């Protein structure tokens, strides 16, 4: 019995093979051939800021400037 599967390997993902539930008893040989794609960059070009910036509420960004300083002054001003 010969089973051939062609799968696309995603960066940082597990490799999953779908084998039949009932395999004949005996020896099995599994061969994996990886053919790299040309001009594929595996480097994540976004920084953490770039990734999180997509979730930002743009209308609140200006109000966040200096927020840490204001919070510290407010906290310690009362003491």
mmCIF file of the N, C-alpha and C atoms, coordinates in Angstrom:
data_MODEL
# 
_entry.id   MODEL 
# 
loop_
_atom_site.group_PDB 
_atom_site.id 
_atom_site.type_symbol 
_atom_site.label_atom_id 
_atom_site.label_alt_id 
_atom_site.label_comp_id 
_atom_site.label_asym_id 
_atom_site.label_entity_id 
_atom_site.label_seq_id 
_atom_site.pdbx_PDB_ins_code 
_atom_site.Cartn_x 
_atom_site.Cartn_y 
_atom_site.Cartn_z 
_atom_site.occupancy 
_atom_site.B_iso_or_equiv 
_atom_site.pdbx_formal_charge 
_atom_site.auth_seq_id 
_atom_site.auth_comp_id 
_atom_site.auth_asym_id 
_atom_site.auth_atom_id 
_atom_site.pdbx_PDB_model_num 
ATOM 1   N N  . UNK A 1 1  ? 0.854  -1.165 0.000  1.00 0.00 ? 1  UNK A N  1 
ATOM 2   C CA . UNK A 1 1  ? 0.000  0.000  0.000  1.00 0.00 ? 1  UNK A CA 1 
ATOM 3   C C  . UNK A 1 1  ? 0.903  1.231  0.000  1.00 0.00 ? 1  UNK A C  1 
ATOM 4   N N  . UNK A 1 2  ? 0.621  2.179  -0.876 1.00 0.00 ? 2  UNK A N  1 
ATOM 5   C CA . UNK A 1 2  ? 1.370  3.426  -0.939 1.00 0.00 ? 2  UNK A CA 1 
ATOM 6   C C  . UNK A 1 2  ? 0.393  4.582  -0.767 1.00 0.00 ? 2  UNK A C  1 
ATOM 7   N N  . UNK A 1 3  ? 0.718  5.440  0.158  1.00 0.00 ? 3  UNK A N  1 
ATOM 8   C CA . UNK A 1 3  ? -0.102 6.616  0.412  1.00 0.00 ? 3  UNK A CA 1 
ATOM 9   C C  . UNK A 1 3  ? 0.764  7.834  0.133  1.00 0.00 ? 3  UNK A C  1 
ATOM 10  N N  . UNK A 1 4  ? 0.293  8.702  -0.720 1.00 0.00 ? 4  UNK A N  1 
ATOM 11  C CA . UNK A 1 4  ? 1.034  9.921  -1.054 1.00 0.00 ? 4  UNK A CA 1 
ATOM 12  C C  . UNK A 1 4  ? 0.161  11.107 -0.690 1.00 0.00 ? 4  UNK A C  1 
ATOM 13  N N  . UNK A 1 5  ? 0.730  12.025 0.055  1.00 0.00 ? 5  UNK A N  1 
ATOM 14  C CA . UNK A 1 5  ? 0.022  13.247 0.417  1.00 0.00 ? 5  UNK A CA 1 
ATOM 15  C C  . UNK A 1 5  ? 0.912  14.441 0.110  1.00 0.00 ? 5  UNK A C  1 
ATOM 16  N N  . UNK A 1 6  ? 0.332  15.482 -0.437 1.00 0.00 ? 6  UNK A N  1 
ATOM 17  C CA . UNK A 1 6  ? 1.052  16.737 -0.634 1.00 0.00 ? 6  UNK A CA 1 
ATOM 18  C C  . UNK A 1 6  ? 0.406  17.761 0.275  1.00 0.00 ? 6  UNK A C  1 
ATOM 19  N N  . UNK A 1 7  ? 1.204  18.330 1.161  1.00 0.00 ? 7  UNK A N  1 
ATOM 20  C CA . UNK A 1 7  ? 0.669  19.297 2.111  1.00 0.00 ? 7  UNK A CA 1 
ATOM 21  C C  . UNK A 1 7  ? 1.514  20.552 2.076  1.00 0.00 ? 7  UNK A C  1 
ATOM 22  N N  . UNK A 1 8  ? 0.920  21.665 2.490  1.00 0.00 ? 8  UNK A N  1 
ATOM 23  C CA . UNK A 1 8  ? 1.640  22.924 2.577  1.00 0.00 ? 8  UNK A CA 1 
ATOM 24  C C  . UNK A 1 8  ? 2.042  23.125 4.027  1.00 0.00 ? 8  UNK A C  1 
ATOM 25  N N  . UNK A 1 9  ? 3.302  23.368 4.263  1.00 0.00 ? 9  UNK A N  1 
ATOM 26  C CA . UNK A 1 9  ? 3.811  23.549 5.617  1.00 0.00 ? 9  UNK A CA 1 
ATOM 27  C C  . UNK A 1 9  ? 3.801  25.038 5.935  1.00 0.00 ? 9  UNK A C  1 
ATOM 28  N N  . UNK A 1 10 ? 3.037  25.401 6.956  1.00 0.00 ? 10 UNK A N  1 
ATOM 29  C CA . UNK A 1 10 ? 2.957  26.786 7.392  1.00 0.00 ? 10 UNK A CA 1 
ATOM 30  C C  . UNK A 1 10 ? 4.058  27.055 8.413  1.00 0.00 ? 10 UNK A C  1 
ATOM 31  N N  . UNK A 1 11 ? 4.572  28.280 8.475  1.00 0.00 ? 11 UNK A N  1 
ATOM 32  C CA . UNK A 1 11 ? 5.596  28.598 9.477  1.00 0.00 ? 11 UNK A CA 1 
ATOM 33  C C  . UNK A 1 11 ? 5.050  28.412 10.887 1.00 0.00 ? 11 UNK A C  1 
ATOM 34  N N  . UNK A 1 12 ? 5.841  27.809 11.751 1.00 0.00 ? 12 UNK A N  1 
ATOM 35  C CA . UNK A 1 12 ? 5.521  27.623 13.164 1.00 0.00 ? 12 UNK A CA 1 
ATOM 36  C C  . UNK A 1 12 ? 4.225  26.843 13.403 1.00 0.00 ? 12 UNK A C  1 
ATOM 37  N N  . UNK A 1 13 ? 3.912  25.893 12.553 1.00 0.00 ? 13 UNK A N  1 
ATOM 38  C CA . UNK A 1 13 ? 2.736  25.058 12.744 1.00 0.00 ? 13 UNK A CA 1 
ATOM 39  C C  . UNK A 1 13 ? 3.174  23.596 12.820 1.00 0.00 ? 13 UNK A C  1 
ATOM 40  N N  . UNK A 1 14 ? 2.317  22.788 13.379 1.00 0.00 ? 14 UNK A N  1 
ATOM 41  C CA . UNK A 1 14 ? 2.596  21.358 13.450 1.00 0.00 ? 14 UNK A CA 1 
ATOM 42  C C  . UNK A 1 14 ? 2.307  20.715 12.108 1.00 0.00 ? 14 UNK A C  1 
ATOM 43  N N  . UNK A 1 15 ? 3.011  19.668 11.848 1.00 0.00 ? 15 UNK A N  1 
ATOM 44  C CA . UNK A 1 15 ? 2.806  18.894 10.637 1.00 0.00 ? 15 UNK A CA 1 
ATOM 45  C C  . UNK A 1 15 ? 1.814  17.780 10.965 1.00 0.00 ? 15 UNK A C  1 
ATOM 46  N N  . UNK A 1 16 ? 0.712  17.740 10.254 1.00 0.00 ? 16 UNK A N  1 
ATOM 47  C CA . UNK A 1 16 ? -0.331 16.750 10.517 1.00 0.00 ? 16 UNK A CA 1 
ATOM 48  C C  . UNK A 1 16 ? -0.519 15.901 9.273  1.00 0.00 ? 16 UNK A C  1 
ATOM 49  N N  . UNK A 1 17 ? -0.408 14.594 9.435  1.00 0.00 ? 17 UNK A N  1 
ATOM 50  C CA . UNK A 1 17 ? -0.619 13.668 8.333  1.00 0.00 ? 17 UNK A CA 1 
ATOM 51  C C  . UNK A 1 17 ? -1.929 12.928 8.561  1.00 0.00 ? 17 UNK A C  1 
ATOM 52  N N  . UNK A 1 18 ? -2.728 12.832 7.542  1.00 0.00 ? 18 UNK A N  1 
ATOM 53  C CA . UNK A 1 18 ? -3.985 12.091 7.633  1.00 0.00 ? 18 UNK A CA 1 
ATOM 54  C C  . UNK A 1 18 ? -3.769 10.696 7.062  1.00 0.00 ? 18 UNK A C  1 
ATOM 55  N N  . UNK A 1 19 ? -3.654 9.729  7.954  1.00 0.00 ? 19 UNK A N  1 
ATOM 56  C CA . UNK A 1 19 ? -3.453 8.348  7.540  1.00 0.00 ? 19 UNK A CA 1 
ATOM 57  C C  . UNK A 1 19 ? -4.759 7.584  7.684  1.00 0.00 ? 19 UNK A C  1 
ATOM 58  N N  . UNK A 1 20 ? -4.934 6.523  6.902  1.00 0.00 ? 20 UNK A N  1 
ATOM 59  C CA . UNK A 1 20 ? -6.154 5.721  7.043  1.00 0.00 ? 20 UNK A CA 1 
ATOM 60  C C  . UNK A 1 20 ? -6.238 5.105  8.437  1.00 0.00 ? 20 UNK A C  1 
ATOM 61  N N  . UNK A 1 21 ? -7.456 4.895  8.916  1.00 0.00 ? 21 UNK A N  1 
ATOM 62  C CA . UNK A 1 21 ? -7.637 4.325  10.249 1.00 0.00 ? 21 UNK A CA 1 
ATOM 63  C C  . UNK A 1 21 ? -7.124 2.894  10.335 1.00 0.00 ? 21 UNK A C  1 
ATOM 64  N N  . UNK A 1 22 ? -7.300 2.126  9.269  1.00 0.00 ? 22 UNK A N  1 
ATOM 65  C CA . UNK A 1 22 ? -6.867 0.737  9.290  1.00 0.00 ? 22 UNK A CA 1 
ATOM 66  C C  . UNK A 1 22 ? -5.679 0.563  8.344  1.00 0.00 ? 22 UNK A C  1 
ATOM 67  N N  . UNK A 1 23 ? -4.535 0.340  8.938  1.00 0.00 ? 23 UNK A N  1 
ATOM 68  C CA . UNK A 1 23 ? -3.325 0.081  8.154  1.00 0.00 ? 23 UNK A CA 1 
ATOM 69  C C  . UNK A 1 23 ? -3.014 -1.408 8.243  1.00 0.00 ? 23 UNK A C  1 
ATOM 70  N N  . UNK A 1 24 ? -2.475 -1.969 7.186  1.00 0.00 ? 24 UNK A N  1 
ATOM 71  C CA . UNK A 1 24 ? -2.118 -3.383 7.258  1.00 0.00 ? 24 UNK A CA 1 
ATOM 72  C C  . UNK A 1 24 ? -0.987 -3.603 8.263  1.00 0.00 ? 24 UNK A C  1 
ATOM 73  N N  . UNK A 1 25 ? -0.978 -4.782 8.869  1.00 0.00 ? 25 UNK A N  1 
ATOM 74  C CA . UNK A 1 25 ? 0.068  -5.129 9.827  1.00 0.00 ? 25 UNK A CA 1 
ATOM 75  C C  . UNK A 1 25 ? 1.363  -5.340 9.067  1.00 0.00 ? 25 UNK A C  1 
ATOM 76  N N  . UNK A 1 26 ? 2.437  -4.837 9.605  1.00 0.00 ? 26 UNK A N  1 
ATOM 77  C CA . UNK A 1 26 ? 3.730  -5.003 8.936  1.00 0.00 ? 26 UNK A CA 1 
ATOM 78  C C  . UNK A 1 26 ? 4.602  -3.785 9.195  1.00 0.00 ? 26 UNK A C  1 
ATOM 79  N N  . UNK A 1 27 ? 5.576  -3.636 8.372  1.00 0.00 ? 27 UNK A N  1 
ATOM 80  C CA . UNK A 1 27 ? 6.509  -2.515 8.514  1.00 0.00 ? 27 UNK A CA 1 
ATOM 81  C C  . UNK A 1 27 ? 6.025  -1.334 7.679  1.00 0.00 ? 27 UNK A C  1 
ATOM 82  N N  . UNK A 1 28 ? 6.357  -0.153 8.131  1.00 0.00 ? 28 UNK A N  1 
ATOM 83  C CA . UNK A 1 28 ? 5.988  1.052  7.402  1.00 0.00 ? 28 UNK A CA 1 
ATOM 84  C C  . UNK A 1 28 ? 7.226  1.921  7.238  1.00 0.00 ? 28 UNK A C  1 
ATOM 85  N N  . UNK A 1 29 ? 7.328  2.526  6.103  1.00 0.00 ? 29 UNK A N  1 
ATOM 86  C CA . UNK A 1 29 ? 8.406  3.458  5.849  1.00 0.00 ? 29 UNK A CA 1 
ATOM 87  C C  . UNK A 1 29 ? 7.770  4.808  5.525  1.00 0.00 ? 29 UNK A C  1 
ATOM 88  N N  . UNK A 1 30 ? 8.174  5.830  6.273  1.00 0.00 ? 30 UNK A N  1 
ATOM 89  C CA . UNK A 1 30 ? 7.630  7.160  6.050  1.00 0.00 ? 30 UNK A CA 1 
ATOM 90  C C  . UNK A 1 30 ? 8.757  8.040  5.539  1.00 0.00 ? 30 UNK A C  1 
ATOM 91  N N  . UNK A 1 31 ? 8.554  8.613  4.377  1.00 0.00 ? 31 UNK A N  1 
ATOM 92  C CA . UNK A 1 31 ? 9.559  9.496  3.777  1.00 0.00 ? 31 UNK A CA 1 
ATOM 93  C C  . UNK A 1 31 ? 8.964  10.893 3.678  1.00 0.00 ? 31 UNK A C  1 
ATOM 94  N N  . UNK A 1 32 ? 9.711  11.880 4.119  1.00 0.00 ? 32 UNK A N  1 
ATOM 95  C CA . UNK A 1 32 ? 9.260  13.268 4.076  1.00 0.00 ? 32 UNK A CA 1 
ATOM 96  C C  . UNK A 1 32 ? 10.229 14.043 3.194  1.00 0.00 ? 32 UNK A C  1 
ATOM 97  N N  . UNK A 1 33 ? 9.702  14.635 2.154  1.00 0.00 ? 33 UNK A N  1 
ATOM 98  C CA . UNK A 1 33 ? 10.511 15.440 1.253  1.00 0.00 ? 33 UNK A CA 1 
ATOM 99  C C  . UNK A 1 33 ? 9.992  16.865 1.319  1.00 0.00 ? 33 UNK A C  1 
ATOM 100 N N  . UNK A 1 34 ? 10.855 17.787 1.729  1.00 0.00 ? 34 UNK A N  1 
ATOM 101 C CA . UNK A 1 34 ? 10.465 19.191 1.824  1.00 0.00 ? 34 UNK A CA 1 
ATOM 102 C C  . UNK A 1 34 ? 11.099 19.932 0.662  1.00 0.00 ? 34 UNK A C  1 
ATOM 103 N N  . UNK A 1 35 ? 10.251 20.587 -0.119 1.00 0.00 ? 35 UNK A N  1 
ATOM 104 C CA . UNK A 1 35 ? 10.715 21.383 -1.244 1.00 0.00 ? 35 UNK A CA 1 
ATOM 105 C C  . UNK A 1 35 ? 10.520 22.848 -0.874 1.00 0.00 ? 35 UNK A C  1 
ATOM 106 N N  . UNK A 1 36 ? 11.612 23.551 -0.552 1.00 0.00 ? 36 UNK A N  1 
ATOM 107 C CA . UNK A 1 36 ? 11.459 24.945 -0.137 1.00 0.00 ? 36 UNK A CA 1 
ATOM 108 C C  . UNK A 1 36 ? 10.958 25.818 -1.280 1.00 0.00 ? 36 UNK A C  1 
ATOM 109 N N  . UNK A 1 37 ? 10.106 26.762 -0.934 1.00 0.00 ? 37 UNK A N  1 
ATOM 110 C CA . UNK A 1 37 ? 9.623  27.704 -1.932 1.00 0.00 ? 37 UNK A CA 1 
ATOM 111 C C  . UNK A 1 37 ? 10.666 28.798 -2.113 1.00 0.00 ? 37 UNK A C  1 
ATOM 112 N N  . UNK A 1 38 ? 10.741 29.337 -3.294 1.00 0.00 ? 38 UNK A N  1 
ATOM 113 C CA . UNK A 1 38 ? 11.691 30.406 -3.562 1.00 0.00 ? 38 UNK A CA 1 
ATOM 114 C C  . UNK A 1 38 ? 11.109 31.730 -3.092 1.00 0.00 ? 38 UNK A C  1 
ATOM 115 N N  . UNK A 1 39 ? 11.980 32.604 -2.623 1.00 0.00 ? 39 UNK A N  1 
ATOM 116 C CA . UNK A 1 39 ? 11.629 33.965 -2.214 1.00 0.00 ? 39 UNK A CA 1 
ATOM 117 C C  . UNK A 1 39 ? 10.581 34.009 -1.107 1.00 0.00 ? 39 UNK A C  1 
ATOM 118 N N  . UNK A 1 40 ? 10.642 33.046 -0.191 1.00 0.00 ? 40 UNK A N  1 
ATOM 119 C CA . UNK A 1 40 ? 9.725  33.058 0.938  1.00 0.00 ? 40 UNK A CA 1 
ATOM 120 C C  . UNK A 1 40 ? 10.509 33.496 2.161  1.00 0.00 ? 40 UNK A C  1 
ATOM 121 N N  . UNK A 1 41 ? 10.050 34.558 2.787  1.00 0.00 ? 41 UNK A N  1 
ATOM 122 C CA . UNK A 1 41 ? 10.713 35.062 3.976  1.00 0.00 ? 41 UNK A CA 1 
ATOM 123 C C  . UNK A 1 41 ? 10.005 34.494 5.198  1.00 0.00 ? 41 UNK A C  1 
ATOM 124 N N  . UNK A 1 42 ? 10.766 33.869 6.091  1.00 0.00 ? 42 UNK A N  1 
ATOM 125 C CA . UNK A 1 42 ? 10.186 33.335 7.317  1.00 0.00 ? 42 UNK A CA 1 
ATOM 126 C C  . UNK A 1 42 ? 10.333 34.314 8.468  1.00 0.00 ? 42 UNK A C  1 
ATOM 127 N N  . UNK A 1 43 ? 10.918 35.478 8.205  1.00 0.00 ? 43 UNK A N  1 
ATOM 128 C CA . UNK A 1 43 ? 11.120 36.470 9.248  1.00 0.00 ? 43 UNK A CA 1 
ATOM 129 C C  . UNK A 1 43 ? 9.847  37.296 9.386  1.00 0.00 ? 43 UNK A C  1 
ATOM 130 N N  . UNK A 1 44 ? 9.371  37.400 10.614 1.00 0.00 ? 44 UNK A N  1 
ATOM 131 C CA . UNK A 1 44 ? 8.193  38.221 10.876 1.00 0.00 ? 44 UNK A CA 1 
ATOM 132 C C  . UNK A 1 44 ? 8.649  39.673 10.869 1.00 0.00 ? 44 UNK A C  1 
ATOM 133 N N  . UNK A 1 45 ? 8.181  40.448 9.922  1.00 0.00 ? 45 UNK A N  1 
ATOM 134 C CA . UNK A 1 45 ? 8.673  41.801 9.759  1.00 0.00 ? 45 UNK A CA 1 
ATOM 135 C C  . UNK A 1 45 ? 7.924  42.809 10.617 1.00 0.00 ? 45 UNK A C  1 
ATOM 136 N N  . UNK A 1 46 ? 6.899  42.400 11.336 1.00 0.00 ? 46 UNK A N  1 
ATOM 137 C CA . UNK A 1 46 ? 6.177  43.305 12.209 1.00 0.00 ? 46 UNK A CA 1 
ATOM 138 C C  . UNK A 1 46 ? 6.751  43.225 13.609 1.00 0.00 ? 46 UNK A C  1 
ATOM 139 N N  . UNK A 1 47 ? 6.888  44.372 14.235 1.00 0.00 ? 47 UNK A N  1 
ATOM 140 C CA . UNK A 1 47 ? 7.309  44.398 15.625 1.00 0.00 ? 47 UNK A CA 1 
ATOM 141 C C  . UNK A 1 47 ? 6.076  44.156 16.505 1.00 0.00 ? 47 UNK A C  1 
ATOM 142 N N  . UNK A 1 48 ? 6.290  44.027 17.795 1.00 0.00 ? 48 UNK A N  1 
ATOM 143 C CA . UNK A 1 48 ? 5.156  43.855 18.708 1.00 0.00 ? 48 UNK A CA 1 
ATOM 144 C C  . UNK A 1 48 ? 4.254  45.074 18.636 1.00 0.00 ? 48 UNK A C  1 
ATOM 145 N N  . UNK A 1 49 ? 4.848  46.261 18.523 1.00 0.00 ? 49 UNK A N  1 
ATOM 146 C CA . UNK A 1 49 ? 4.045  47.476 18.390 1.00 0.00 ? 49 UNK A CA 1 
ATOM 147 C C  . UNK A 1 49 ? 3.189  47.408 17.137 1.00 0.00 ? 49 UNK A C  1 
ATOM 148 N N  . UNK A 1 50 ? 3.772  46.978 16.037 1.00 0.00 ? 50 UNK A N  1 
ATOM 149 C CA . UNK A 1 50 ? 3.025  46.902 14.787 1.00 0.00 ? 50 UNK A CA 1 
ATOM 150 C C  . UNK A 1 50 ? 1.869  45.927 14.856 1.00 0.00 ? 50 UNK A C  1 
ATOM 151 N N  . UNK A 1 51 ? 2.063  44.809 15.539 1.00 0.00 ? 51 UNK A N  1 
ATOM 152 C CA . UNK A 1 51 ? 0.992  43.818 15.672 1.00 0.00 ? 51 UNK A CA 1 
ATOM 153 C C  . UNK A 1 51 ? -0.133 44.340 16.556 1.00 0.00 ? 51 UNK A C  1 
ATOM 154 N N  . UNK A 1 52 ? 0.218  44.970 17.665 1.00 0.00 ? 52 UNK A N  1 
ATOM 155 C CA . UNK A 1 52 ? -0.791 45.441 18.609 1.00 0.00 ? 52 UNK A CA 1 
ATOM 156 C C  . UNK A 1 52 ? -1.458 46.727 18.142 1.00 0.00 ? 52 UNK A C  1 
ATOM 157 N N  . UNK A 1 53 ? -0.779 47.488 17.306 1.00 0.00 ? 53 UNK A N  1 
ATOM 158 C CA . UNK A 1 53 ? -1.337 48.754 16.834 1.00 0.00 ? 53 UNK A CA 1 
ATOM 159 C C  . UNK A 1 53 ? -2.631 48.531 16.050 1.00 0.00 ? 53 UNK A C  1 
ATOM 160 N N  . UNK A 1 54 ? -2.784 47.384 15.436 1.00 0.00 ? 54 UNK A N  1 
ATOM 161 C CA . UNK A 1 54 ? -4.004 47.120 14.676 1.00 0.00 ? 54 UNK A CA 1 
ATOM 162 C C  . UNK A 1 54 ? -5.237 47.011 15.589 1.00 0.00 ? 54 UNK A C  1 
ATOM 163 N N  . UNK A 1 55 ? -5.024 46.778 16.899 1.00 0.00 ? 55 UNK A N  1 
ATOM 164 C CA . UNK A 1 55 ? -6.134 46.685 17.850 1.00 0.00 ? 55 UNK A CA 1 
ATOM 165 C C  . UNK A 1 55 ? -6.392 48.003 18.566 1.00 0.00 ? 55 UNK A C  1 
ATOM 166 N N  . UNK A 1 56 ? -5.593 49.022 18.305 1.00 0.00 ? 56 UNK A N  1 
ATOM 167 C CA . UNK A 1 56 ? -5.693 50.284 19.030 1.00 0.00 ? 56 UNK A CA 1 
ATOM 168 C C  . UNK A 1 56 ? -6.955 51.045 18.644 1.00 0.00 ? 56 UNK A C  1 
ATOM 169 N N  . UNK A 1 57 ? -7.488 51.766 19.622 1.00 0.00 ? 57 UNK A N  1 
ATOM 170 C CA . UNK A 1 57 ? -8.592 52.685 19.362 1.00 0.00 ? 57 UNK A CA 1 
ATOM 171 C C  . UNK A 1 57 ? -7.948 54.012 18.983 1.00 0.00 ? 57 UNK A C  1 
ATOM 172 N N  . UNK A 1 58 ? -7.934 54.317 17.699 1.00 0.00 ? 58 UNK A N  1 
ATOM 173 C CA . UNK A 1 58 ? -7.194 55.469 17.202 1.00 0.00 ? 58 UNK A CA 1 
ATOM 174 C C  . UNK A 1 58 ? -7.645 56.777 17.841 1.00 0.00 ? 58 UNK A C  1 
ATOM 175 N N  . UNK A 1 59 ? -8.911 56.894 18.196 1.00 0.00 ? 59 UNK A N  1 
ATOM 176 C CA . UNK A 1 59 ? -9.409 58.136 18.788 1.00 0.00 ? 59 UNK A CA 1 
ATOM 177 C C  . UNK A 1 59 ? -8.893 58.342 20.213 1.00 0.00 ? 59 UNK A C  1 
ATOM 178 N N  . UNK A 1 60 ? -8.370 57.285 20.850 1.00 0.00 ? 60 UNK A N  1 
ATOM 179 C CA . UNK A 1 60 ? -7.888 57.392 22.229 1.00 0.00 ? 60 UNK A CA 1 
ATOM 180 C C  . UNK A 1 60 ? -6.374 57.551 22.326 1.00 0.00 ? 60 UNK A C  1 
ATOM 181 N N  . UNK A 1 61 ? -5.657 57.437 21.229 1.00 0.00 ? 61 UNK A N  1 
ATOM 182 C CA . UNK A 1 61 ? -4.195 57.474 21.266 1.00 0.00 ? 61 UNK A CA 1 
ATOM 183 C C  . UNK A 1 61 ? -3.688 58.802 21.805 1.00 0.00 ? 61 UNK A C  1 
ATOM 184 N N  . UNK A 1 62 ? -4.259 59.924 21.373 1.00 0.00 ? 62 UNK A N  1 
ATOM 185 C CA . UNK A 1 62 ? -3.796 61.229 21.847 1.00 0.00 ? 62 UNK A CA 1 
ATOM 186 C C  . UNK A 1 62 ? -3.990 61.372 23.355 1.00 0.00 ? 62 UNK A C  1 
ATOM 187 N N  . UNK A 1 63 ? -5.060 60.840 23.904 1.00 0.00 ? 63 UNK A N  1 
ATOM 188 C CA . UNK A 1 63 ? -5.308 60.915 25.334 1.00 0.00 ? 63 UNK A CA 1 
ATOM 189 C C  . UNK A 1 63 ? -4.373 60.040 26.148 1.00 0.00 ? 63 UNK A C  1 
ATOM 190 N N  . UNK A 1 64 ? -3.754 59.055 25.523 1.00 0.00 ? 64 UNK A N  1 
ATOM 191 C CA . UNK A 1 64 ? -2.851 58.161 26.236 1.00 0.00 ? 64 UNK A CA 1 
ATOM 192 C C  . UNK A 1 64 ? -1.463 58.763 26.408 1.00 0.00 ? 64 UNK A C  1 
ATOM 193 N N  . UNK A 1 65 ? -1.147 59.764 25.623 1.00 0.00 ? 65 UNK A N  1 
ATOM 194 C CA . UNK A 1 65 ? 0.166  60.402 25.756 1.00 0.00 ? 65 UNK A CA 1 
ATOM 195 C C  . UNK A 1 65 ? 0.218  61.108 27.103 1.00 0.00 ? 65 UNK A C  1 
ATOM 196 N N  . UNK A 1 66 ? 1.183  60.749 27.923 1.00 0.00 ? 66 UNK A N  1 
ATOM 197 C CA . UNK A 1 66 ? 1.318  61.344 29.239 1.00 0.00 ? 66 UNK A CA 1 
ATOM 198 C C  . UNK A 1 66 ? 0.419  60.714 30.292 1.00 0.00 ? 66 UNK A C  1 
ATOM 199 N N  . UNK A 1 67 ? -0.302 59.659 29.947 1.00 0.00 ? 67 UNK A N  1 
ATOM 200 C CA . UNK A 1 67 ? -1.232 59.028 30.897 1.00 0.00 ? 67 UNK A CA 1 
ATOM 201 C C  . UNK A 1 67 ? -0.490 58.444 32.096 1.00 0.00 ? 67 UNK A C  1 
ATOM 202 N N  . UNK A 1 68 ? 0.670  57.857 31.874 1.00 0.00 ? 68 UNK A N  1 
ATOM 203 C CA . UNK A 1 68 ? 1.438  57.257 32.974 1.00 0.00 ? 68 UNK A CA 1 
ATOM 204 C C  . UNK A 1 68 ? 1.867  58.346 33.958 1.00 0.00 ? 68 UNK A C  1 
ATOM 205 N N  . UNK A 1 69 ? 2.378  59.436 33.437 1.00 0.00 ? 69 UNK A N  1 
ATOM 206 C CA . UNK A 1 69 ? 2.817  60.523 34.300 1.00 0.00 ? 69 UNK A CA 1 
ATOM 207 C C  . UNK A 1 69 ? 1.647  61.098 35.105 1.00 0.00 ? 69 UNK A C  1 
ATOM 208 N N  . UNK A 1 70 ? 0.501  61.299 34.454 1.00 0.00 ? 70 UNK A N  1 
ATOM 209 C CA . UNK A 1 70 ? -0.671 61.829 35.152 1.00 0.00 ? 70 UNK A CA 1 
ATOM 210 C C  . UNK A 1 70 ? -1.138 60.874 36.239 1.00 0.00 ? 70 UNK A C  1 
ATOM 211 N N  . UNK A 1 71 ? -1.118 59.560 35.967 1.00 0.00 ? 71 UNK A N  1 
ATOM 212 C CA . UNK A 1 71 ? -1.559 58.569 36.956 1.00 0.00 ? 71 UNK A CA 1 
ATOM 213 C C  . UNK A 1 71 ? -0.638 58.560 38.171 1.00 0.00 ? 71 UNK A C  1 
ATOM 214 N N  . UNK A 1 72 ? 0.661  58.673 37.957 1.00 0.00 ? 72 UNK A N  1 
ATOM 215 C CA . UNK A 1 72 ? 1.624  58.672 39.070 1.00 0.00 ? 72 UNK A CA 1 
ATOM 216 C C  . UNK A 1 72 ? 1.444  59.930 39.919 1.00 0.00 ? 72 UNK A C  1 
ATOM 217 N N  . UNK A 1 73 ? 1.290  61.068 39.251 1.00 0.00 ? 73 UNK A N  1 
ATOM 218 C CA . UNK A 1 73 ? 1.100  62.323 39.996 1.00 0.00 ? 73 UNK A CA 1 
ATOM 219 C C  . UNK A 1 73 ? -0.195 62.253 40.804 1.00 0.00 ? 73 UNK A C  1 
ATOM 220 N N  . UNK A 1 74 ? -1.264 61.773 40.178 1.00 0.00 ? 74 UNK A N  1 
ATOM 221 C CA . UNK A 1 74 ? -2.549 61.682 40.874 1.00 0.00 ? 74 UNK A CA 1 
ATOM 222 C C  . UNK A 1 74 ? -2.473 60.750 42.074 1.00 0.00 ? 74 UNK A C  1 
ATOM 223 N N  . UNK A 1 75 ? -1.798 59.627 41.939 1.00 0.00 ? 75 UNK A N  1 
ATOM 224 C CA . UNK A 1 75 ? -1.692 58.656 43.033 1.00 0.00 ? 75 UNK A CA 1 
ATOM 225 C C  . UNK A 1 75 ? -0.885 59.216 44.198 1.00 0.00 ? 75 UNK A C  1 
ATOM 226 N N  . UNK A 1 76 ? 0.252  59.829 43.898 1.00 0.00 ? 76 UNK A N  1 
ATOM 227 C CA . UNK A 1 76 ? 1.150  60.259 44.953 1.00 0.00 ? 76 UNK A CA 1 
ATOM 228 C C  . UNK A 1 76 ? 0.834  61.667 45.467 1.00 0.00 ? 76 UNK A C  1 
ATOM 229 N N  . UNK A 1 77 ? 0.018  62.391 44.760 1.00 0.00 ? 77 UNK A N  1 
ATOM 230 C CA . UNK A 1 77 ? -0.387 63.717 45.191 1.00 0.00 ? 77 UNK A CA 1 
ATOM 231 C C  . UNK A 1 77 ? -1.296 63.616 46.420 1.00 0.00 ? 77 UNK A C  1 
ATOM 232 N N  . UNK A 1 78 ? -2.079 62.563 46.504 1.00 0.00 ? 78 UNK A N  1 
ATOM 233 C CA . UNK A 1 78 ? -3.015 62.371 47.615 1.00 0.00 ? 78 UNK A CA 1 
ATOM 234 C C  . UNK A 1 78 ? -2.296 61.947 48.895 1.00 0.00 ? 78 UNK A C  1 
ATOM 235 N N  . UNK A 1 79 ? -1.121 61.367 48.775 1.00 0.00 ? 79 UNK A N  1 
ATOM 236 C CA . UNK A 1 79 ? -0.411 60.847 49.948 1.00 0.00 ? 79 UNK A CA 1 
ATOM 237 C C  . UNK A 1 79 ? 0.401  61.910 50.578 1.00 0.00 ? 79 UNK A C  1 
# 
